[in-house]
């Protein structure tokens, strides 16, 4: 099984650097990595190029970019899907640092007719701002006690930071949280993603992942909860693009998709233009 990891990003090169450090340290090196960039500036391109030059666990690192015309995450995800070489796709964000077993966990739990719904631990603002690449390499960021010393609180976070074994698997079985598509850490087969025509190009921030997951379910895929096993650290940031009206409209749209049983996006991967754009580069 060939895996592609798709990481979305926009104008957060420092966070992306930490995330790429996490993927460079994966226990499972048999994957390629696609950075899906929704119009970031040259600093992000420099961050990706530096990571590619330094090398890592991945076999290939690609940077897919489009001009900044507002929030168009669904479009850049579809462009990344189109170039991804894997037959199994893991989706995450450029502010979510993967634990070293993240790719291996998705590989080991992948099943035909399923998608996996992973989990994350939200870091407080001060701790997020203080993290450096050497901290990711040192590995203490995966020790709950060390994070607690630096400001992480809450028993839920500790449960999601348990070492791999019987207990995290048990927690995933008994959690009341339904296994829905979670763009911060979810995975499924590329064949299924193409069958539903990818992400809907007309959707903005607020529920775009859930709508995509609903169409996968309409196609016949079932979600599997892996939130205590496929773990990410989510870096704190603001969301100026949040619009309650858009979120409400898209919630209603998702209900309609569920009611009708529709599987394909009317405008998705098949409706993309064929443009190929080079990311901006920093000038000396």
N, C-alpha and C positions, 0 to 999 in steps of 0.2 A: 504493500500500500504506500503510494507516494503522497506526501503531505505538503501542502502549501499553507503558510501562515500569512494572513492578510491583516496588516496593522494600519488603521486609519489615523490621520493626524491633520492638525491645522495650527500653525503658528505657535507651536510649543517645542522648539528644538531642544531645549534643556531637558524637558521631560522625555522626549523621544530618545535622547541619548541614554538615559537611564534604562528605558525599555529595551533598546537595542543591546545594551550590556547584558540584560537578563536573557535575551535570546541567544547571545553569544555563548552563554554558559549552560545551555540546555544539555541534559544528560543524553537525550536522543538527538543526534546530529543529522538525521536523514530527513531534512525538510528544506524547502526554499522559502524565502521571506520576501513579501511584497509590501512596500510602504505605499499606502493609498493616501495621497496628499491633496487635500481640497484647496489648493491655492496658496500654500505657505511661501514665504520669501526665501532668499538665497541662504539664510542661516540653516534652514532645515536641510536643503540640498547638501550643504557642507557637512552637516552631522551625519547624513546617510553615507556620503562618500567616504568620510573618515572611518565609519564602521565597516564599510566594505573593504577598505584598504587594510584595516587592522585584522579583519577576518573574524570568524566565530564558528559556532556550531553549524550554522546553515551551510548548505551547499551552494546557494546562490542568493544574492540580495539585489532586488530591483526597486527602483523609485518611479512610481507612476504618479504623474502630476497633471493638474488642470488649472487654468487661470481662476483667480478669486472673483467669483460673481455672486457672493453670498453663500449661505449654507447649502451645499450640494453634496452632502455626504453620500447619499444613495448613488449618485452618478459616479463618484470616484470609486466607490466599492464595486460597482458593476464593471468599471474599466479594469480594476485590479483582478476581478474574477476572470475576465476575458483573457488576461495574460498569464494567470496562475497555471503552473504545469502540473500540479498535484491532482489526483483523483479524489482526495479528501481535503477539505478546507477548514482551517481554524480561523475564526475571526476575533480580533481584539482591538483595543484602542491604544493610541500613542501616549496615554497617561497611565497605563496599567503594566506594572513590572511582573513578568511571569516567574513563578518559582521554577527551580531547575528541572523539576519533573513534569512541568506543564505539558509540553508536547508529548512526552512519553505516556502521560496519563490519558490524553485524548486518543492517542493511537491504541492503547491497550483496551479502552472502553468502547471504541467505535464498533457499531453493529449495523448490518443492513437494515434499512427501514427505520432508522433512528436518527435523531439529532441530540447532541449533548448540551446541557445548560450548566455552565460553570459558575463559579462564585468569586467574590473579591472582598478585600478588607479595605475600607476607606481610611486613609491616613489623615490625621489632623494637619492643618495648614503649616504650622511651625515645623513639624517633622518632615513634611513633604519638601519644604523649602530647604531643609538642611541636608537632604540626601545628596550624596556624590557617587560617581561611578565606582570608586574604590570601596564604598560601603556595600554595593551590590556584589562586587567581587569577593569581599570578605565573608559574606553569607549571614552576618548577624541579623540582617533585616527579616529573616525567616524564623527568628526566635522570639516568641511572644514576650518573654521576660525582658529582652533587650528593647523591644518596641515600647513596652510599658514604661521603662525607665525614661523614655524620650517622649512620652505623652499619649500613647495609645491607650484607650480605656475601653471597657465593655467586655462582658463574657462571650458575646456572640463572636467577636473578633478572635478571641482565644480558641473557640471551637473550630473556627475555619483555618486556624494555623496549626492544627494538630499534625504530627508527622504521619506519613502514609502508613496505612495498616487497617486493622479491623474496625476501629472506632469511626474514622471518617466515612467508611462505606456504610456502616450502620446508621450514622446520622443522615446520610443522603437518602436512605430508605425510609426513615421515619419523619423527615421534615415535612411540615404541612404545606410548604411553599411548592406550588406547581412548577413543573419543568417547562418554562417558556423560553423562547429564543431571547438570549441576552447578548447584545452586541459586544459587551466587554469581554466575554469569554464563552463562545459557543462554537460548535463544529458540526459539520455534516458532509455528505457526499457531493462532489461537484455536479454529478449527474442530476441530483435532485435540485440543486441551485439553478441549473440551466433549465430544468423542466418547469420551474415556476417563473422563469424569465428574470431571475435576480431580484434586486431591490427596485421598488417603485420610484421612478425618477421624479415624480410629482410630490413626493413627501418631504417635509422639512423635519426639524427637530421635534421630538416628542412622540414616541410610539412607532417610529419607522421600523425598529427591530421586531416589535411584537406583530406588526402587520405582516412582515416577511415570514415570521414563524407561523402565523395563522394559515398562510397559504401552504407552507410545508405540511401542516397538519391536515389541511384539506386534501393534499396530495396523498395522504395516508401515512406520513411519518409520525412517529411518536417520540415525545421528548423524554430524555432520561436525566435525572437530577445528579449532578456531579459537583455541586458547589463546595463541598468539603474536601474534595479530592483534586480538582483542577483549580488551583488557587492563584490569585493575582493580588498585588498591592496597588490600590487605586490612589494616585496622587491628587491632592486637593487642587481645585481650580474653580473659578467663577464660570457662569454660563450666561453671557450677555445675549446670546442668540435665543434664549428661552422665550417663548411666546404662548401664554395660556390659551389664546384663541386658536392658534394653530394646533396645539395639543388636543383641545376639545374636538376640533374638526376631524383630526386624524383618529381619535378614539371612536367617533361615530362611523368613520369610514371602515375601521377595523371590524366593528360590529356588523357592518354590511357585508364585508368579505366573509365573515363567519356564517352569516345567515344564508348567503347565496352559494357557499361552497366553492367559490372561485379559486383557481390555483395559479393562474398566470397574471403577472402585472401587465396592464395594457401598454405601459411604456416602461421598458426595462432594458436588459442587455441587448436584445434584438433591435432596439430602436436607437442605440448609441450611434453617434457619428464616428467616422473612421479617423478622426484627427489624432495625430501623434505629436505630443508637445514635449519639448525639452524643459526640465525644471530650470529656474534661474540660478545663476552662479554668482558667488561673491567676487567682487573685483578688488584687486590689491591696490 
